[in-house]
Amino acid sequence: MFTDTHTHVFHPKITEKAINQLHSHYGIHPQGTGVLDDLLARADRAGIARVVVHTAATDPSQVIPANNWAIDMERQSKRVTAFGTLHPDHQEPEKELGRLRKAGIKGLKFHPDFQGFFLDDPKFYKLMEIIGDEFTLMIHVGDTLPPEKNPSCPLKMANLRRAFPGPRLIAAHLGGFSHWQYAIEHLAGLDVYFDTSSSLSFIDDDTLRQLIAKHPSDRLLFGSDYPLFDPADEVALVERRIVPLGLKLEELLTAGTKLFPERLVV
């Protein structure tokens, strides 16, 4: 079965606000409405059976509500695997991790740029020590600022991998949105998963070729970044841009299923 490992779905009370914020921040008009039914309908049209849904608490007070939403997502559909979230300034991370563990949540999403911390912040490293090795971490990497000024970047992600060799790490956006040259230099080839989300419409052919050549094919996951992009459009981009580089479409689309078998049984 095919899996989309990078999607977002919002609570109905904040959907319109979230969509407007995405439009304002990225200058991209989202293709989806941000509600679960729309995501699953678009996944159906793309031939995708399973979706991994992410949320990130932009301040400590949002940790518990965001995780309540993640837990609810999994209850709504067996097709959904939801990641929880934490924040370096949350006062009771152990307690919240215990709640997520009890609910069966297997992953955590971090977006340093939106959450307001640097990926190499000692507070985040302390949080990583508390998290341990049992959760899979999806981490936003890269953006428009240069690496030294950007909260996340491929070098910071590589250093995080070396400091914490145990947990499974996913570097979103092919290792770093708009930082792909740095991903080739610092991150490609390490034991880190990359996903294809918000990348294939922006990365140039030569950089993509170098990145795919240097990074293990079994560490590449399909992600659409719905609602910014439509899963079917992103599958078509994978087929047009990545498959000619020697990767098999079916293997890429099933890679996420292999990562989350416990939560993705339908």
N, C-alpha and C positions, 0 to 999 in steps of 0.2 A: 504494500500500500504506500501511496505517496504522502509526504508530510511537508507542510509549510512551517518552518521552525521560527519564523519571526513575523508575528502579527500583533495588532493592538485592537482591543474592543473596549468601549467606554460605557460606564453606567449611563442609563438614559437621562439622568438629571444633568449630566455634564457633557453629553455627546456633542451638542452644537458648539459649546464653548471650546472643547478640545479640538474639534475640526477647524474652527476659526484660528486657534492658536497655531496649529500645524501649518495652515496656509500663511499666516503672518510670519512665522519663523523661517520656513523653508522657501517661501515664494512659490510653492507648488499647490495647485488646487487638488485636494485629495480626491481619489477616484471612488472611494467607498463612503458609506454613511457612518461607519464606526460602530454599528450595532451587530450583535452576533448573527442574527438571521441573514444579514447582508453578506457577512464574511463567509458563512457556510454555503450560501447560494453561489457566490463567486468561486469558492473552492470547488464546488460541484462542477461548475462549468470548466474549470481547469483540470479536472480529473484528480483532485486532491481530496483524500479521505480524512486527513487529520491536520489539526492546526495547533500550534503552540502560541499561546497568548501571553503578552508581557505587559507589566505595569511598573512604574517607578515612582516612589514617593518623593515629591520635590521638596518636602520639608519633613522633619520628624513627626509632626502631628498627623501626617497623611499615611504613615506606615500601616497602622491598624485598619483604617478604612480601605486602603488599597489592597491589603491582604484579605480583607473580608470579601472584596470583589473577586479576587483571584479564586478563593475557595468556592464562591458562588458560581463562577464560570465553569468549573469542573463538574459541579452538580447539575448544571443546565444541559450539558451534552457530553456523551462519552467520546465524542470526536475531539474534545478540547483537552489539552494539557496546559495548565496555567502556571506561570511562574509567580512567586511572591516577590517581595522587595524588602529592603532595609535601608536605613540611612545612618551614616557614621555618628550622627548626633542623637539617635534614638537611645533613650535611657535604659531600656530593658530588652536588649537584643536576645539574650538567652531565653527569656520568657516567650518572645515572639517566635523564635526559631522552634521552640517546643510546640507552640500552637500550630505552626505550619507543618511540622513533622507529623503531628497527630492527625492533621487533616489530609495527609498524603501528598503534600506539595513537595516536589522534587527539585525545584530550581528557583533561583533568585535573579532578578534583573537589576542592573545598575546602569545609570546614565549620568556619569559625573557632570557633564555639561549642563543638564537640566536640574540635577540634584544639588549643584553648588559646592562640589568638592573636587580636589585633584586626585587622580588615580594613584599617585604616590604619596598622598597625605598620610602621615603616621596614624591618624585616627582611623583611616580606612584599613590600614595594615592591621591595626588592633582588632577591628571588626572581622577581618579575614581570619585571624587566629581563633576568634570565637566561632565563626561559621564552620571551620574545619573542612573535611573532605567529602561529606556526604551529599552536598547540594551541587548541582550543575549551575554555573554562573554565566549568564548572558550579559556582556558588557558592551555598551556603546563605545566605539573608538573613533576618534578623528572628528574634524569639522573644519571651519574656514580659517581659524587662527593658526599661526605657526606652532609647531609642536611644543616649544618651550613655554608658550603662553596658553596653550589649549589644556583644559582640564584632563582630557584624555588624548592619548597619542600612541602609536605603535611601540615607541621605545618604553613608555611607562607600562604598557601592557606586557612587553617582553620581560621587564624587570619584575613585574608582579608574578609572572609565570615562574621565574627563577626563585623568587622569594617563597612561593607557595606551590611546590611541585605536585601536590596531591589532588586538589579538586579539578574537575573537568571545566575548562574555560572555553567560552565561545567569544571571539572577537567579531562583533557585528560589522557589516559593511565592508566585507573582504579585507578585514584587518585594520580598517581606518578610513572613514569617509574623507575624501580629498587628501588623504595622507598615504596614498598607495605606494608612492616611491619609498617612503619611510617604512611601510609595511614590508616591502621587498628587502630593505636593508636590515631591519631589526627583528621582524616577527616571523616572516615566512620561513618554514622549515622547522619551527618549534612545535612542541606538542600542544597546539592550540587549534581549535576549530575556527574556521572562517564561515560566515554565511554570506549569501549573495545579495542581501537586502540593500536597497537604495544605492546600488553601485553600477549596474550594467548600463544604465542610461547616461553615465557620467565619465567612467574610466576610459582612457584611450586604448586603442588596440595593442600598441606595443607594451604599455605598462601591464595590461591584463595578461598578455602572453608571458611576460617575465614572472608575474606573480603566480600564475597557474603552474608554470614550469618549476618554480622553486618550492611550492607548498605541496605536501602529500595530498593526493586526490581523495584519500579516505578521511581527510580532515576538512572537507568542503560540504556545506549544507545549503539547501535551498531555503531562501527566505524572501517573502514578497514585500514586507513592511506595509501590509495593508493597515489602515485605509489610504495611505499615501499612494499606493500603487495597486493595481488589480493583479491577483495571482496568475490569471491566464496570460496577461501581457508579460509578466516576469518569466513564466515558463517559456514563452516564445523567445524572450531575450536570451535565456540560458541556451536554448537550442540553436539560436543564431550565432551567439558569440562565444560560448564556452565549449559546446560539443565539438566544433571544428578543431579545438586545441587538443583533442584526444580523450576527453571525458565522455562517459556514457550518461545520457539524460536520465535513464531509469535508476542508475546507481546514485546519482546526486539527489534525486527526488525521494529515494528510499532511505537515504543516510540518516535523516532525522528520526525515522521510525525505529531504526536500530538503537538509537540513543535512549528512547523513552518507551520501551516495550511495556513496562508495568502500567503506565497510565494511559496507553493508547490502544488498549484492547477494545474492539468494537463487537 
